[in-house]
Amino acid sequence: MSYIFGIIIFVLDVWAIASIINTNETMTTKLIWIALVAFLPLLGLIIWWFAGPKANYG
């Protein structure tokens, strides 16, 4: 049952990274946020949700 939690975190991290890529931030800023989400999956996702750049869809 714990693997479901891991899969959910993985999917949310992929979504966060895709959202970070679709921002108007500089490449350096994008790489820092992507590294944070990739190396600290749960904590990085929470920090990005509250403080990170949001995507520009549209």
Stockholm file with secondary structure:
# STOCKHOLM 1.0

chainA/1-58         MSYIFGIIIFVLDVWAIASIINTNETMTTKLIWIALVAFLPLLGLIIWWFAGPKANYG
#=GR chainA/1-58 SS CHHHHHHHHHHHHHHHHHHHHTSSSCHHHHHHHHHHHHHSHHHHHHHHHHHSCCCCCC
#=GC SS_cons        CHHHHHHHHHHHHHHHHHHHHTSSSCHHHHHHHHHHHHHSHHHHHHHHHHHSCCCCCC
//
